[in-house]
């Protein structure tokens, strides 16, 4: 096993429990660094979603690939696995599950204890320089010397948060063994936005607002109704971060679109406005906008529409501009804040080259690929850890 993150430790536990002689190599001195920093140091371990709803979170193709892994080890099974080992979990907003202790370190310590109890050996500070085929097995060239193995589980992660040791080493090894590596992009990262009005709303959090990603032709790629945080660099929070992979895939030509009144159809909203204008002409134009929006956000929309003043002075053209700003405000977004801020990597080992029931390579028998190294990513909310634990378990059961 190479890589002692969520997927690698899970693979080691289940392989060793089968009686397999198991060695887990980790190049960092501290295993599970990404776990330690996840969820603000609290570790959003998994989700409460299940079945088809869970699979849909990863998109159609990735969800189909993960189906067996997620159904054989769903979030309820992961919760039972963790709690039976002595770490109780609790549900929080957005269907998230965290340790009751609120300490990510407790998750790492639990996994390390289970690795030890399984009989697997762990070597930290032991980087791998090369992996090559040798007859029916493999040779691993590591800092601690040469290791020969009948099968190898790669759980080296992607490129996100390189300070945790995720530097994409596994991509080159898989490519050398015959695998296709799809284009990789930062995902689950804040979005860089240059428009002044966005930065002027720094510190504001919006709820119940739809945000969708658009391709270069203006087609909707993905839509989210989750919290949005305005920052001095652009947009953060669950909704914008969920869209980062889509933005990056557009290679500078993408955009996001706001709908600040998602419960209302545009024509219904305009009729309501016309009635309000007729009845309350002396009110400020901002009074037309949803009152749940912060005052600064409403003022920004009015300013962008060039619709300042009272309702009595709001002409048809200004009213239509305000309606567009409320329901269809598009913002060009060329990039996210990159891998240093990304929670996961989009892209990786092509899924059609891996058996979804075992995680064994279809092109290099005896090689197993799991976790973030695969071309699999999901939204914020524990979905990426769930995929890592579930695919790591399958690899351990079959390696």
C-alpha positions in Angstrom: 0.0 0.0 0.0 1.4 3.4 -0.9 -0.2 6.4 0.8 -1.5 6.6 4.4 -4.5 8.8 3.9 -8.2 7.8 4.3 -8.2 5.4 1.3 -4.7 3.9 2.0 -5.3 3.3 5.7 -8.7 1.7 5.0 -7.1 -0.6 2.4 -4.4 -1.6 4.8 -6.9 -2.4 7.5 -9.1 -4.7 5.4 -6.2 -6.4 3.6 -4.4 -7.2 6.8 -7.7 -8.5 8.4 -7.8 -11.0 5.6 -4.5 -12.3 6.6 -2.5 -10.6 3.8 1.0 -9.6 4.7 0.5 -5.8 4.5 3.0 -2.9 4.3 1.8 0.7 4.2 4.3 3.3 3.0 3.8 7.0 3.7 6.3 9.6 2.6 5.2 12.2 5.3 6.2 11.7 8.9 2.5 12.2 9.9 -0.1 10.0 8.2 -3.5 11.4 7.4 -2.5 15.1 7.0 -5.5 15.9 4.8 -7.8 14.4 7.4 -6.2 16.6 10.0 -6.9 19.8 8.2 -10.3 18.9 6.8 -13.5 20.6 8.0 -11.5 23.3 9.8 -9.7 20.7 11.8 -13.0 18.9 12.7 -13.2 16.4 9.7 -16.5 16.1 7.9 -16.2 12.3 7.7 -19.2 11.5 5.6 -22.8 12.4 4.7 -26.2 11.2 5.7 -27.3 10.8 2.1 -27.7 7.3 0.7 -28.7 5.3 -2.4 -29.3 7.0 -5.7 -29.2 10.4 -4.0 -25.7 9.7 -2.8 -24.5 8.4 -6.2 -26.0 11.4 -8.0 -23.7 13.8 -6.0 -20.7 12.6 -8.0 -22.4 13.1 -11.4 -23.7 10.4 -13.7 -20.5 8.7 -14.9 -18.6 8.9 -11.6 -21.7 7.9 -9.7 -22.1 4.7 -11.8 -18.5 3.8 -11.2 -18.8 4.3 -7.5 -22.2 2.4 -7.2 -20.8 -0.9 -6.0 -18.3 0.7 -3.6 -21.0 3.0 -2.1 -23.7 0.3 -1.8 -21.4 -2.2 -0.3 -20.1 0.4 2.2 -22.6 3.3 2.4 -22.3 6.2 4.9 -24.4 4.2 7.5 -21.8 1.4 7.3 -18.9 3.9 7.7 -20.6 5.4 10.7 -21.1 2.0 12.3 -17.4 1.1 11.5 -16.1 4.3 13.2 -18.5 4.3 16.1 -17.9 0.6 16.9 -14.2 1.4 17.0 -14.9 4.0 19.7 -15.5 7.4 17.9 -19.1 8.6 18.1 -20.3 10.9 15.3 -23.0 13.6 15.1 -25.1 15.1 12.3 -24.8 18.7 11.4 -26.2 21.1 8.7 -26.0 20.1 5.0 -26.3 16.3 5.9 -22.7 16.3 7.3 -21.3 13.9 9.9 -18.5 15.0 12.3 -16.9 13.4 15.3 -18.7 14.4 18.5 -15.3 15.5 19.8 -15.0 17.9 16.9 -11.4 16.8 16.5 -10.0 15.5 13.2 -7.0 14.2 15.1 -9.3 11.6 16.7 -10.2 10.2 13.3 -6.5 9.8 12.4 -5.7 8.2 15.7 -8.6 5.8 15.3 -7.5 4.7 11.8 -3.9 4.3 13.0 -5.0 2.2 15.9 -7.0 0.0 13.5 -4.0 -0.3 11.2 -1.9 -1.5 14.1 -4.6 -3.9 15.4 -5.1 -5.4 11.9 -1.4 -6.5 11.8 -0.4 -4.2 9.0 3.0 -2.5 9.1 3.2 1.2 8.7 6.4 3.0 7.6 6.2 6.8 7.7 8.8 9.2 6.3 9.3 6.6 3.6 8.8 8.1 0.1 8.5 6.1 -3.0 10.7 7.0 -6.0 9.5 4.4 -8.5 7.1 1.6 -9.0 7.7 -0.9 -11.8 6.4 -4.3 -12.9 8.6 -7.3 -12.2 7.2 -10.6 -13.6 3.8 -11.2 -12.0 4.5 -8.7 -9.2 5.9 -5.3 -8.6 9.1 -3.6 -7.3 8.8 -0.5 -5.2 11.9 1.7 -4.9 11.5 3.5 -1.6 13.6 5.6 0.7 13.7 2.6 3.0 15.0 0.2 0.3 13.5 -2.0 -2.3 10.2 -3.6 -1.6 8.8 -6.5 -3.7 5.0 -7.2 -3.7 2.6 -9.5 -5.4 0.0 -6.7 -5.5 0.1 -2.9 -4.9 -2.6 -0.5 -3.7 -2.0 3.0 -4.8 -3.7 5.6 -2.6 -1.4 8.5 -3.1 -4.1 11.2 -3.6 -4.1 13.9 -6.2 -2.7 17.4 -6.4 -4.8 19.3 -3.9 -3.2 20.7 -0.7 0.4 19.9 -1.7 1.5 20.9 1.8 0.0 17.6 2.9 2.2 15.6 0.6 -0.3 15.4 -2.3 2.0 16.0 -5.3 0.5 13.7 -7.9 3.2 11.0 -7.7 0.7 8.2 -8.4 -0.3 9.6 -11.8 3.2 9.0 -13.3 3.4 5.5 -11.9 0.0 4.6 -13.3 0.8 6.1 -16.6 4.0 4.1 -16.8 2.0 1.0 -16.1 -0.3 1.7 -19.0 -3.1 3.8 -17.5 -4.7 6.9 -19.0 -4.7 9.9 -16.8 -7.5 12.4 -17.6 -6.8 16.1 -17.3 -6.6 17.2 -13.7 -8.0 20.4 -12.2 -8.4 22.0 -8.8 -11.8 21.3 -7.3 -13.7 22.4 -4.2 -11.7 25.6 -4.1 -12.8 29.3 -3.7 -13.4 31.2 -6.9 -11.2 34.1 -8.0 -13.5 37.0 -9.1 -12.2 40.3 -10.3 -15.4 42.3 -10.3 -15.3 45.1 -7.8 -18.9 44.7 -6.5 -18.2 41.1 -5.4 -15.1 42.2 -3.4 -17.1 45.1 -1.9 -19.5 42.6 -0.4 -16.7 40.9 1.5 -17.9 39.1 4.7 -21.5 38.7 3.5 -23.0 35.2 3.5 -26.0 34.4 1.3 -28.5 31.6 1.9 -31.3 30.4 -0.4 -29.7 31.7 -3.5 -29.0 29.6 -6.6 -25.6 29.6 -8.1 -24.8 27.7 -11.3 -21.7 27.2 -13.4 -21.8 28.0 -17.1 -19.7 26.8 -20.0 -18.2 29.1 -22.7 -21.5 28.8 -24.6 -23.6 29.8 -21.6 -25.0 26.4 -20.9 -25.6 25.4 -17.3 -23.1 22.7 -16.0 -24.2 22.5 -12.4 -26.4 24.3 -10.0 -26.2 24.7 -6.2 -28.4 26.2 -3.5 -25.9 26.3 -0.7 -24.2 29.1 1.3 -22.2 31.6 -0.6 -19.5 33.7 1.1 -18.2 36.9 -0.5 -14.4 37.4 0.1 -11.7 39.9 -0.8 -10.6 37.5 -3.5 -14.0 36.5 -4.8 -16.5 33.8 -3.8 -16.1 31.0 -1.2 -18.5 28.8 0.8 -20.1 25.5 -0.3 -21.9 26.6 -3.5 -18.9 28.4 -5.2 -16.4 25.7 -4.1 -18.7 23.0 -5.5 -18.5 24.7 -8.9 -14.7 25.2 -8.9 -14.0 22.0 -11.0 -16.5 23.1 -13.6 -14.9 26.6 -13.8 -11.4 25.2 -14.1 -12.5 22.8 -16.9 -13.6 25.8 -19.0 -9.9 27.0 -19.0 -10.7 30.6 -18.5 -13.9 30.9 -20.5 -16.4 30.0 -17.7 -18.8 32.0 -15.6 -21.2 31.6 -12.7 -24.8 32.9 -12.6 -26.8 34.0 -9.6 -30.5 33.7 -9.0 -31.3 35.8 -5.9 -35.0 34.8 -5.9 -35.0 31.1 -6.9 -38.5 30.5 -5.6 -40.0 33.0 -8.0 -40.4 32.9 -11.7 -39.2 36.0 -13.4 -42.6 37.0 -14.9 -44.3 36.4 -11.5 -41.7 38.5 -9.8 -42.2 41.3 -12.3 -45.9 41.3 -11.7 -45.3 41.6 -8.0 -43.1 44.5 -8.6 -45.6 46.3 -10.8 -48.2 46.0 -8.1 -45.7 47.4 -5.5 -44.8 50.3 -7.8 -48.4 51.2 -8.2 -49.1 51.0 -4.5 -45.9 52.3 -2.9 -44.3 54.8 -5.3 -42.3 56.6 -2.6 -40.4 53.5 -1.4 -36.8 52.9 -2.4 -36.2 50.5 -5.3 -34.3 48.2 -3.0 -37.6 47.4 -1.3 -38.5 45.2 -4.4 -35.7 42.8 -3.7 -36.0 39.8 -1.3 -35.8 41.2 2.2 -33.8 38.1 3.4 -30.9 39.5 1.3 -28.5 41.7 3.4 -28.9 45.4 2.8 -25.5 45.7 1.2 -26.4 43.0 -1.3 -29.6 44.6 -2.2 -27.8 48.0 -2.7 -25.2 46.3 -4.9 -27.9 44.8 -7.2 -29.7 48.1 -7.5 -26.4 49.8 -8.3 -25.5 47.3 -11.0 -28.9 47.7 -12.6 -28.6 51.5 -12.6 -31.9 51.6 -10.9 -31.4 53.9 -7.8 -34.2 56.1 -6.6 -37.8 55.5 -5.7 -40.3 53.1 -7.2 -42.2 56.0 -8.9 -39.1 56.9 -10.8 -38.3 53.3 -11.9 -38.8 53.2 -15.7 -39.4 50.0 -17.7 -35.8 49.7 -18.9 -34.4 50.0 -15.3 -37.0 47.6 -14.0 -35.9 45.0 -16.6 -32.2 45.5 -15.8 -33.0 45.0 -12.1 -35.0 41.8 -12.9 -32.0 40.5 -14.9 -29.7 41.3 -12.0 -32.0 39.5 -9.6 -32.7 36.4 -11.6 -29.8 36.1 -14.1 -26.7 37.9 -12.9 -23.7 36.4 -14.7 -20.2 36.9 -13.5 -17.1 35.8 -15.5 -14.9 33.5 -13.5 -11.7 32.4 -15.1 -10.2 30.3 -12.3 -10.3 29.1 -8.8 -7.6 29.9 -6.2 -5.8 26.7 -7.3 -4.5 23.5 -5.7 -3.1 25.3 -2.6 -6.7 26.0 -1.6 -8.5 23.0 -3.3 -9.9 20.2 -1.2 -9.8 17.7 -4.0 -8.5 17.1 -7.5 -10.8 16.6 -10.5 -9.5 14.1 -13.0 -7.0 11.2 -12.6 -6.9 7.5 -13.5 -9.5 6.9 -16.2 -12.5 5.0 -14.6 -13.0 2.6 -17.5 -9.5 1.2 -16.8 -10.4 0.1 -13.2 -12.8 -2.6 -12.1 -15.4 -0.9 -10.0 -16.1 -4.0 -8.0 -12.5 -4.5 -6.8 -10.6 -1.4 -7.7 -8.1 -3.6 -9.6 -6.5 -2.1 -12.7 -7.8 -3.6 -16.0 -4.5 -2.9 -17.7 -2.0 -3.8 -14.9 -3.3 -6.8 -13.0 -2.3 -6.8 -9.4 -2.4 -3.0 -9.2 -5.3 -1.5 -7.3 -6.2 2.2 -7.5 -8.4 4.0 -4.9 -9.3 7.4 -3.4 -8.5 10.7 -5.0 -6.1 9.2 -7.5 -9.2 8.0 -9.4 -11.1 10.4 -11.7 -13.7 10.8 -9.0 -14.8 13.9 -7.1 -17.9 15.0 -5.3 -19.2 18.2 -3.6 -18.5 19.5 -0.2 -20.1 17.5 2.6 -18.1 14.4 3.3 -18.6 12.9 -0.2 -14.9 12.7 -1.1 -14.0 11.1 2.2 -16.9 8.6 1.7 -15.6 7.7 -1.7 -12.1 7.3 -0.4 -13.1 5.1 2.5 -15.4 3.0 0.3 -12.9 2.5 -2.6 -10.0 1.9 -0.2 -12.0 -0.8 1.6 -12.8 -2.6 -1.8 -9.1 -2.5 -2.7 -8.1 -4.0 0.7 -10.7 -6.7 0.3 -9.3 -7.8 -3.1 -5.6 -6.9 -3.2 
